[in-house]
Amino acid sequence: IGDPLAMLRPVPGAAIPKREIAATLGWALVGAIACTSIIILEPNMVEEGLVVHFAQRLARGEHLYRDLVFFSGPLAFELLGALFRVFGEQVLVGRWAQVLIQALNAAAAFALVRRAGGAALAHAAAAAIAALPPVVFPFFSMFYYTPLATSLALWASYATLRGIDSTRFACVAGLCIAGVALCKQTLG
């Protein structure tokens, strides 16, 4: 019968075809454009406003769980706080970060399905992920812990598949899963 995972392993020394690299980068661009197209729409002040407010306070030196209490994990707040320290305290900083994240999501979806042997289905998967910002507005166009956790889970899936033969990718998968845990509720 042989090794059932053999088709997932790259041929040693084989280069990734240029067409596949171009398609992956193309889907990253489509994902970024889809997210950018709705970046200027009105902010969702319930979810996004809360994360932005907490991140602004963190950027000014307050501490999560001491000065600020919330039921979610710290990653989204701390990451946005760090971005605010570097780029300024504006909602667009988080939204542009989400554009980059959405670009990586579309590329990861394409690469994951392609590597798993999905051929043409890889394009359908990437298109579905790239279309998320306008379809489920506002969740994949704003910096919020649920889209961040979903993105990290997608990246973990790709890294896990690559981690079959790569210790580096296996470590990246572990870090992404830890990131998912740090995004979600700390109670219950």
NUGUVEX-994543 format. One record per residue (C-alpha): residue in three letters; y, x, z. Coordinates in nm, 4 decimals. Example, Ala and Ser with C-alpha at 12.3 -4.5 7.8 and 13.67 -1.06 7.14 Angstrom:
REM residues 2
keke:Ala	yy:-0.4500	xx:1.2300	zz:0.7800
keke:Ser	yy:-0.1060	xx:1.3670	zz:0.7140
This chain:
REM residues 188
keke:Ile	yy:0.0000	xx:0.0000	zz:0.0000
keke:Gly	yy:0.2366	xx:0.2855	zz:0.0727
keke:Asp	yy:0.5635	xx:0.3003	zz:0.2585
keke:Pro	yy:0.7467	xx:-0.0369	zz:0.2584
keke:Leu	yy:1.0808	xx:0.1381	zz:0.3195
keke:Ala	yy:1.0398	xx:0.3823	zz:0.0304
keke:Met	yy:1.2653	xx:0.1821	zz:-0.2016
keke:Leu	yy:1.5474	xx:0.2043	zz:0.0526
keke:Arg	yy:1.5359	xx:0.5810	zz:0.0717
keke:Pro	yy:1.7435	xx:0.7801	zz:-0.1729
keke:Val	yy:1.5722	xx:1.0316	zz:-0.3930
keke:Pro	yy:1.6349	xx:1.3732	zz:-0.2308
keke:Gly	yy:1.9114	xx:1.5549	zz:-0.4142
keke:Ala	yy:1.9965	xx:1.2535	zz:-0.6326
keke:Ala	yy:2.3649	xx:1.1821	zz:-0.6764
keke:Ile	yy:2.5070	xx:0.8330	zz:-0.6455
keke:Pro	yy:2.5819	xx:0.7054	zz:-0.9962
keke:Lys	yy:2.9514	xx:0.7043	zz:-1.0851
keke:Arg	yy:2.9311	xx:0.3374	zz:-1.1884
keke:Glu	yy:2.8093	xx:0.2469	zz:-0.8408
keke:Ile	yy:3.0896	xx:0.4448	zz:-0.6757
keke:Ala	yy:3.3418	xx:0.2769	zz:-0.9070
keke:Ala	yy:3.1988	xx:-0.0686	zz:-0.8305
keke:Thr	yy:3.2134	xx:-0.0025	zz:-0.4555
keke:Leu	yy:3.5744	xx:0.1124	zz:-0.4774
keke:Gly	yy:3.6540	xx:-0.1819	zz:-0.7043
keke:Trp	yy:3.5219	xx:-0.4297	zz:-0.4484
keke:Ala	yy:3.7199	xx:-0.2516	zz:-0.1762
keke:Leu	yy:4.0315	xx:-0.3038	zz:-0.3882
keke:Val	yy:3.9483	xx:-0.6723	zz:-0.4459
keke:Gly	yy:3.8971	xx:-0.7214	zz:-0.0697
keke:Ala	yy:4.2290	xx:-0.5532	zz:0.0039
keke:Ile	yy:4.4132	xx:-0.7617	zz:-0.2561
keke:Ala	yy:4.2623	xx:-1.0863	zz:-0.1253
keke:Cys	yy:4.3724	xx:-1.0021	zz:0.2280
keke:Thr	yy:4.7141	xx:-0.8788	zz:0.1156
keke:Ser	yy:4.7753	xx:-1.1997	zz:-0.0787
keke:Ile	yy:4.7958	xx:-1.4010	zz:0.2430
keke:Ile	yy:4.9445	xx:-1.1390	zz:0.4738
keke:Ile	yy:5.2905	xx:-1.2992	zz:0.4629
keke:Leu	yy:5.1747	xx:-1.6460	zz:0.5640
keke:Glu	yy:5.2796	xx:-1.7836	zz:0.8989
keke:Pro	yy:5.1144	xx:-1.6152	zz:1.1966
keke:Asn	yy:4.8616	xx:-1.8016	zz:1.4027
keke:Met	yy:5.0366	xx:-1.7798	zz:1.7379
keke:Val	yy:4.7411	xx:-1.8988	zz:1.9424
keke:Glu	yy:4.4952	xx:-1.6248	zz:1.8502
keke:Glu	yy:4.6976	xx:-1.3565	zz:1.6766
keke:Gly	yy:5.0024	xx:-1.4039	zz:1.8963
keke:Leu	yy:4.8001	xx:-1.3422	zz:2.2092
keke:Val	yy:4.6459	xx:-1.0206	zz:2.0757
keke:Val	yy:4.9872	xx:-0.9016	zz:1.9534
keke:His	yy:5.1530	xx:-0.9817	zz:2.2873
keke:Phe	yy:4.8849	xx:-0.7987	zz:2.4866
keke:Ala	yy:4.8920	xx:-0.5015	zz:2.2469
keke:Gln	yy:5.2700	xx:-0.4780	zz:2.2798
keke:Arg	yy:5.2386	xx:-0.4669	zz:2.6573
keke:Leu	yy:4.9634	xx:-0.2037	zz:2.6326
keke:Ala	yy:5.1827	xx:0.0047	zz:2.4005
keke:Arg	yy:5.4535	xx:-0.0064	zz:2.6690
keke:Gly	yy:5.2197	xx:0.1316	zz:2.9346
keke:Glu	yy:5.0564	xx:-0.1686	zz:3.1004
keke:His	yy:4.6791	xx:-0.1673	zz:3.1563
keke:Leu	yy:4.4229	xx:-0.4202	zz:3.0426
keke:Tyr	yy:4.2294	xx:-0.5878	zz:3.3267
keke:Arg	yy:4.4807	xx:-0.4588	zz:3.5811
keke:Asp	yy:4.8139	xx:-0.5875	zz:3.4534
keke:Leu	yy:4.6719	xx:-0.8155	zz:3.1842
keke:Val	yy:4.3674	xx:-1.0349	zz:3.2332
keke:Phe	yy:4.1685	xx:-1.1823	zz:2.9461
keke:Phe	yy:3.8082	xx:-1.2911	zz:2.8935
keke:Ser	yy:3.7471	xx:-1.0788	zz:2.5833
keke:Gly	yy:3.6476	xx:-0.7171	zz:2.5492
keke:Pro	yy:3.9169	xx:-0.4499	zz:2.5219
keke:Leu	yy:3.8655	xx:-0.3020	zz:2.1749
keke:Ala	yy:4.0932	xx:-0.5295	zz:1.9703
keke:Phe	yy:4.3760	xx:-0.5085	zz:2.2235
keke:Glu	yy:4.3523	xx:-0.1325	zz:2.2774
keke:Leu	yy:4.3164	xx:-0.0564	zz:1.9059
keke:Leu	yy:4.6173	xx:-0.2686	zz:1.8148
keke:Gly	yy:4.8104	xx:-0.1163	zz:2.1070
keke:Ala	yy:4.7352	xx:0.2299	zz:1.9682
keke:Leu	yy:4.8484	xx:0.1201	zz:1.6213
keke:Phe	yy:5.1702	xx:-0.0165	zz:1.7746
keke:Arg	yy:5.2376	xx:0.3172	zz:1.9433
keke:Val	yy:5.2120	xx:0.4917	zz:1.6050
keke:Phe	yy:5.3623	xx:0.2367	zz:1.3626
keke:Gly	yy:5.5814	xx:0.0124	zz:1.5776
keke:Glu	yy:5.5327	xx:-0.3217	zz:1.7490
keke:Gln	yy:5.5218	xx:-0.5691	zz:1.4609
keke:Val	yy:5.2632	xx:-0.8281	zz:1.3652
keke:Leu	yy:5.2454	xx:-0.6749	zz:1.0167
keke:Val	yy:5.0977	xx:-0.3557	zz:1.1631
keke:Gly	yy:4.7891	xx:-0.5499	zz:1.2676
keke:Arg	yy:4.7777	xx:-0.7399	zz:0.9415
keke:Trp	yy:4.7912	xx:-0.4215	zz:0.7336
keke:Ala	yy:4.5134	xx:-0.2799	zz:0.9508
keke:Gln	yy:4.3153	xx:-0.5944	zz:0.8681
keke:Val	yy:4.3768	xx:-0.5327	zz:0.4955
keke:Leu	yy:4.2104	xx:-0.1925	zz:0.5337
keke:Ile	yy:3.9272	xx:-0.3458	zz:0.7372
keke:Gln	yy:3.8739	xx:-0.6174	zz:0.4749
keke:Ala	yy:3.8619	xx:-0.3542	zz:0.1997
keke:Leu	yy:3.5905	xx:-0.1721	zz:0.3932
keke:Asn	yy:3.4070	xx:-0.5020	zz:0.4463
keke:Ala	yy:3.3874	xx:-0.5797	zz:0.0744
keke:Ala	yy:3.2756	xx:-0.2250	zz:-0.0043
keke:Ala	yy:3.0146	xx:-0.2316	zz:0.2735
keke:Ala	yy:2.8772	xx:-0.5672	zz:0.1573
keke:Phe	yy:2.8386	xx:-0.4376	zz:-0.1978
keke:Ala	yy:2.6805	xx:-0.1090	zz:-0.0874
keke:Leu	yy:2.4482	xx:-0.2779	zz:0.1620
keke:Val	yy:2.3018	xx:-0.5264	zz:-0.0845
keke:Arg	yy:2.2890	xx:-0.2687	zz:-0.3654
keke:Arg	yy:2.1050	xx:-0.0212	zz:-0.1461
keke:Ala	yy:1.8635	xx:-0.2914	zz:-0.0317
keke:Gly	yy:1.7685	xx:-0.3510	zz:-0.3959
keke:Gly	yy:1.9840	xx:-0.6559	zz:-0.4603
keke:Ala	yy:2.1221	xx:-0.5316	zz:-0.7957
keke:Ala	yy:2.3452	xx:-0.8120	zz:-0.9297
keke:Leu	yy:2.3407	xx:-0.9910	zz:-0.5929
keke:Ala	yy:2.5492	xx:-0.7024	zz:-0.4583
keke:His	yy:2.8433	xx:-0.8287	zz:-0.6621
keke:Ala	yy:2.7979	xx:-1.1831	zz:-0.5297
keke:Ala	yy:2.7836	xx:-1.0547	zz:-0.1707
keke:Ala	yy:3.0951	xx:-0.8446	zz:-0.2173
keke:Ala	yy:3.2777	xx:-1.1363	zz:-0.3803
keke:Ala	yy:3.1876	xx:-1.3656	zz:-0.0902
keke:Ile	yy:3.3137	xx:-1.1145	zz:0.1655
keke:Ala	yy:3.6273	xx:-1.0340	zz:-0.0355
keke:Ala	yy:3.7100	xx:-1.4064	zz:-0.0553
keke:Leu	yy:3.6989	xx:-1.4598	zz:0.3215
keke:Pro	yy:4.0741	xx:-1.4194	zz:0.3945
keke:Pro	yy:4.1978	xx:-1.7054	zz:0.1737
keke:Val	yy:3.8906	xx:-1.9234	zz:0.2310
keke:Val	yy:3.8830	xx:-1.9114	zz:0.6115
keke:Phe	yy:4.2523	xx:-1.8473	zz:0.6692
keke:Pro	yy:4.3783	xx:-1.7200	zz:0.9085
keke:Phe	yy:4.0824	xx:-1.5442	zz:1.0674
keke:Phe	yy:4.0177	xx:-1.2632	zz:0.8201
keke:Ser	yy:4.3853	xx:-1.1975	zz:0.7491
keke:Met	yy:4.4954	xx:-1.1299	zz:1.1061
keke:Phe	yy:4.4040	xx:-0.8705	zz:1.3644
keke:Tyr	yy:4.1851	xx:-1.0619	zz:1.6079
keke:Tyr	yy:3.8716	xx:-0.9742	zz:1.7999
keke:Thr	yy:3.6328	xx:-1.2092	zz:1.6173
keke:Pro	yy:3.7021	xx:-1.0713	zz:1.2657
keke:Leu	yy:3.6955	xx:-0.7200	zz:1.4099
keke:Ala	yy:3.3543	xx:-0.7813	zz:1.5678
keke:Thr	yy:3.2241	xx:-0.9385	zz:1.2462
keke:Ser	yy:3.3452	xx:-0.6385	zz:1.0457
keke:Leu	yy:3.1871	xx:-0.3922	zz:1.2850
keke:Ala	yy:2.8582	xx:-0.5850	zz:1.2641
keke:Leu	yy:2.8650	xx:-0.5630	zz:0.8829
keke:Trp	yy:2.9372	xx:-0.1906	zz:0.8988
keke:Ala	yy:2.6563	xx:-0.1501	zz:1.1528
keke:Ser	yy:2.4164	xx:-0.3237	zz:0.9135
keke:Tyr	yy:2.5024	xx:-0.0833	zz:0.6341
keke:Ala	yy:2.4893	xx:0.2185	zz:0.8642
keke:Thr	yy:2.1532	xx:0.1032	zz:1.0023
keke:Leu	yy:2.0082	xx:0.0847	zz:0.6531
keke:Arg	yy:2.1421	xx:0.4317	zz:0.5777
keke:Gly	yy:2.0300	xx:0.5462	zz:0.9229
keke:Ile	yy:1.6656	xx:0.5205	zz:0.8205
keke:Asp	yy:1.6988	xx:0.8730	zz:0.6822
keke:Ser	yy:2.0247	xx:0.9945	zz:0.8340
keke:Thr	yy:2.0919	xx:1.0718	zz:1.1960
keke:Arg	yy:2.4657	xx:1.0566	zz:1.1279
keke:Phe	yy:2.4457	xx:0.7036	zz:0.9937
keke:Ala	yy:2.2183	xx:0.6007	zz:1.2799
keke:Cys	yy:2.4851	xx:0.7244	zz:1.5241
keke:Val	yy:2.7558	xx:0.5377	zz:1.3309
keke:Ala	yy:2.5447	xx:0.2208	zz:1.3533
keke:Gly	yy:2.5234	xx:0.2648	zz:1.7304
keke:Leu	yy:2.8990	xx:0.3151	zz:1.7588
keke:Cys	yy:2.9656	xx:0.0045	zz:1.5497
keke:Ile	yy:2.7324	xx:-0.2044	zz:1.7674
keke:Ala	yy:2.9067	xx:-0.0718	zz:2.0777
keke:Gly	yy:3.2359	xx:-0.1707	zz:1.9145
keke:Val	yy:3.1041	xx:-0.5245	zz:1.8621
keke:Ala	yy:3.0143	xx:-0.5416	zz:2.2304
keke:Leu	yy:3.3624	xx:-0.4183	zz:2.3235
keke:Cys	yy:3.5203	xx:-0.6972	zz:2.1174
keke:Lys	yy:3.3409	xx:-0.9922	zz:2.2662
keke:Gln	yy:3.3508	xx:-1.1856	zz:2.5908
keke:Thr	yy:3.2959	xx:-0.9954	zz:2.9108
keke:Leu	yy:3.1788	xx:-1.3048	zz:3.1009
keke:Gly	yy:2.8708	xx:-1.5217	zz:3.0761
